[in-house]
Amino acid sequence: MNNRAYETSPAQCSLWNRKRLRVEPDSRRVVVALTERALGESLVSLFDLKGFPSRYAPDVSSLKRSIGEWRPHAVFVDTRIGGCGNYALVRELRSRHDDDANRLVIAMSAFLPEEPLAHLKEAGYDGHCRRPCPVWQMTDILDAFFTTHPPR
């Protein structure tokens, strides 16, 4: 037995700001900012296959550059990236870009020690995926965000 949350638990993956954005399928842009290169590049490849053009950002400077130049609609951010304490990175990203109100920013937080969801919400994230997170849950978040029809 382990301490890991079960797969459909809100402790594993949740979205508290349910944003929606209508854009053409070929212009949907996603950035994955993750410290583990193999995992980040794999997620980018899988998102591309699912119809979400994606880029990988291995560090803070490439994340900032991608957001500034490419203007992604959704960003998955490893909370450990850049060693930024107290979620300063997401706060800075939220304050610097005028198109950020529509951008979906998802924290990819640690399994252990668990990061409190209240702290992630307060910092400015729209949701979180606890690492490791099933890719189907991540693509479900993107499908819901980029939906072209209202929920039933």
The 8 nearest C-alpha neighbors of each residue, nearest first, counted from 0:
[[1, 2, 3, 4, 5, 6, 110, 111],
 [0, 2, 3, 4, 5, 111, 110, 6],
 [3, 1, 4, 0, 111, 110, 5, 113],
 [2, 4, 1, 5, 110, 11, 111, 0],
 [5, 3, 11, 10, 8, 6, 2, 7],
 [4, 6, 8, 7, 3, 11, 10, 9],
 [5, 7, 8, 11, 4, 133, 12, 132],
 [8, 6, 5, 9, 11, 12, 4, 10],
 [7, 9, 10, 11, 5, 6, 4, 12],
 [10, 8, 13, 12, 11, 7, 14, 4],
 [9, 11, 8, 12, 4, 13, 129, 116],
 [12, 10, 129, 8, 9, 4, 128, 6],
 [13, 11, 128, 9, 127, 10, 129, 8],
 [14, 12, 9, 126, 127, 15, 128, 11],
 [13, 15, 126, 16, 125, 127, 17, 12],
 [14, 16, 126, 125, 17, 13, 120, 127],
 [17, 15, 125, 18, 14, 126, 103, 124],
 [18, 16, 15, 14, 19, 144, 125, 143],
 [17, 19, 16, 144, 20, 103, 101, 102],
 [20, 18, 144, 145, 17, 146, 21, 143],
 [19, 21, 145, 144, 22, 18, 146, 101],
 [22, 20, 147, 145, 146, 19, 23, 144],
 [23, 21, 24, 20, 27, 26, 145, 147],
 [22, 24, 26, 25, 27, 21, 145, 147],
 [25, 23, 26, 27, 22, 50, 51, 145],
 [24, 26, 23, 27, 52, 50, 51, 22],
 [25, 27, 23, 24, 28, 22, 52, 51],
 [28, 26, 24, 51, 25, 52, 22, 72],
 [29, 27, 71, 52, 72, 53, 26, 51],
 [28, 30, 53, 73, 71, 74, 72, 52],
 [31, 29, 74, 54, 53, 55, 71, 32],
 [30, 32, 75, 55, 74, 56, 33, 39],
 [33, 31, 56, 76, 57, 77, 55, 75],
 [32, 34, 77, 57, 39, 35, 31, 76],
 [33, 35, 57, 80, 36, 58, 77, 32],
 [36, 34, 33, 38, 37, 39, 57, 40],
 [35, 37, 39, 38, 40, 34, 57, 33],
 [38, 36, 40, 39, 35, 41, 42, 34],
 [37, 39, 41, 36, 40, 35, 42, 33],
 [40, 38, 36, 42, 41, 33, 37, 35],
 [39, 41, 43, 37, 42, 38, 36, 55],
 [42, 40, 38, 44, 43, 39, 37, 45],
 [43, 41, 45, 39, 44, 40, 46, 38],
 [42, 44, 40, 46, 53, 41, 45, 54],
 [45, 43, 47, 41, 42, 46, 40, 48],
 [44, 46, 42, 48, 47, 43, 41, 49],
 [45, 47, 49, 51, 43, 48, 44, 42],
 [48, 46, 51, 52, 44, 50, 45, 49],
 [47, 49, 45, 46, 50, 44, 51, 52],
 [48, 50, 46, 47, 51, 45, 138, 52],
 [51, 49, 47, 48, 52, 46, 24, 25],
 [50, 52, 47, 46, 27, 49, 53, 28],
 [53, 51, 47, 28, 27, 29, 50, 46],
 [54, 52, 29, 43, 30, 28, 51, 47],
 [55, 53, 30, 43, 31, 29, 56, 52],
 [54, 56, 31, 30, 32, 40, 39, 43],
 [55, 57, 32, 62, 61, 58, 31, 33],
 [58, 56, 34, 33, 32, 55, 36, 61],
 [59, 57, 61, 60, 56, 62, 80, 81],
 [58, 60, 62, 61, 81, 63, 80, 57],
 [61, 59, 63, 62, 58, 64, 56, 65],
 [60, 62, 64, 56, 63, 59, 58, 65],
 [63, 61, 59, 56, 65, 60, 64, 66],
 [64, 62, 66, 60, 61, 65, 67, 59],
 [63, 65, 61, 67, 62, 66, 68, 60],
 [66, 64, 62, 69, 68, 63, 67, 61],
 [65, 67, 70, 63, 64, 69, 68, 71],
 [66, 68, 64, 65, 70, 63, 69, 96],
 [67, 69, 65, 66, 70, 64, 63, 71],
 [68, 70, 65, 66, 71, 67, 64, 28],
 [71, 69, 66, 68, 67, 72, 65, 28],
 [72, 70, 28, 29, 73, 69, 66, 30],
 [71, 73, 102, 28, 29, 103, 70, 27],
 [74, 72, 103, 29, 71, 102, 104, 30],
 [75, 73, 30, 104, 29, 31, 76, 105],
 [74, 76, 105, 31, 106, 104, 32, 30],
 [77, 75, 32, 106, 107, 78, 74, 105],
 [76, 78, 107, 33, 79, 80, 32, 106],
 [77, 79, 108, 80, 107, 76, 106, 86],
 [80, 78, 82, 77, 81, 83, 34, 108],
 [81, 79, 82, 77, 78, 34, 58, 33],
 [80, 82, 83, 59, 58, 79, 88, 34],
 [81, 83, 79, 80, 84, 78, 88, 86],
 [84, 82, 81, 87, 86, 88, 85, 80],
 [83, 85, 86, 82, 87, 88, 79, 81],
 [84, 86, 87, 83, 122, 118, 88, 90],
 [87, 85, 84, 88, 89, 122, 83, 90],
 [86, 88, 90, 85, 89, 83, 91, 84],
 [87, 89, 91, 90, 86, 83, 92, 59],
 [90, 88, 92, 91, 87, 86, 93, 123],
 [89, 91, 87, 93, 88, 92, 122, 94],
 [90, 92, 88, 94, 89, 93, 87, 95],
 [93, 91, 89, 95, 94, 90, 88, 96],
 [92, 94, 90, 91, 95, 89, 99, 96],
 [93, 95, 91, 92, 96, 90, 97, 99],
 [96, 94, 92, 93, 91, 97, 99, 90],
 [97, 95, 99, 98, 94, 93, 92, 67],
 [96, 98, 99, 95, 100, 94, 93, 101],
 [99, 97, 96, 100, 101, 102, 70, 72],
 [98, 100, 102, 101, 96, 97, 93, 92],
 [101, 99, 102, 98, 97, 93, 103, 96],
 [102, 100, 99, 98, 103, 18, 72, 20],
 [103, 101, 72, 99, 73, 100, 104, 98],
 [102, 104, 73, 125, 74, 72, 105, 101],
 [105, 103, 74, 124, 125, 73, 75, 102],
 [104, 106, 75, 126, 127, 125, 124, 76],
 [107, 105, 127, 76, 108, 75, 77, 78],
 [108, 106, 77, 128, 76, 129, 127, 78],
 [107, 109, 129, 78, 106, 130, 77, 128],
 [108, 110, 130, 111, 113, 129, 112, 114],
 [109, 111, 113, 130, 129, 112, 108, 3],
 [112, 110, 113, 109, 114, 3, 2, 108],
 [111, 113, 110, 109, 114, 108, 115, 2],
 [114, 112, 111, 110, 109, 115, 108, 129],
 [113, 115, 116, 112, 108, 109, 118, 119],
 [116, 114, 117, 118, 113, 119, 120, 10],
 [115, 117, 119, 118, 120, 114, 127, 10],
 [116, 118, 120, 115, 119, 121, 122, 114],
 [119, 117, 121, 116, 120, 115, 122, 114],
 [118, 120, 116, 122, 117, 121, 124, 123],
 [121, 119, 117, 124, 122, 118, 123, 116],
 [120, 122, 118, 123, 119, 117, 124, 116],
 [123, 121, 119, 120, 86, 124, 90, 118],
 [124, 122, 120, 121, 90, 125, 89, 119],
 [123, 125, 120, 104, 126, 105, 119, 122],
 [126, 124, 16, 104, 105, 15, 14, 103],
 [127, 125, 14, 105, 15, 13, 124, 106],
 [126, 128, 106, 105, 13, 12, 107, 14],
 [129, 127, 12, 107, 132, 11, 106, 130],
 [128, 130, 108, 11, 132, 107, 110, 109],
 [131, 129, 132, 109, 110, 108, 107, 128],
 [130, 132, 129, 133, 110, 128, 109, 107],
 [131, 133, 130, 129, 128, 134, 11, 12],
 [134, 132, 135, 136, 131, 137, 6, 130],
 [133, 135, 137, 136, 132, 138, 42, 45],
 [134, 136, 138, 137, 133, 139, 132, 140],
 [137, 135, 139, 134, 138, 133, 140, 132],
 [136, 138, 134, 140, 139, 135, 141, 133],
 [137, 139, 141, 135, 140, 136, 142, 134],
 [140, 138, 142, 136, 137, 141, 135, 143],
 [141, 139, 137, 143, 138, 142, 144, 136],
 [140, 142, 138, 144, 139, 143, 145, 137],
 [143, 141, 139, 145, 144, 140, 146, 138],
 [144, 142, 146, 140, 141, 145, 139, 19],
 [145, 143, 19, 141, 142, 146, 20, 18],
 [146, 144, 20, 142, 143, 21, 19, 141],
 [145, 147, 143, 144, 148, 142, 21, 19],
 [146, 148, 21, 145, 149, 20, 22, 19],
 [147, 149, 146, 150, 21, 151, 145, 143],
 [148, 150, 151, 147, 146, 19, 143, 21],
 [151, 149, 148, 146, 143, 147, 19, 144],
 [150, 149, 148, 146, 143, 147, 19, 17]]
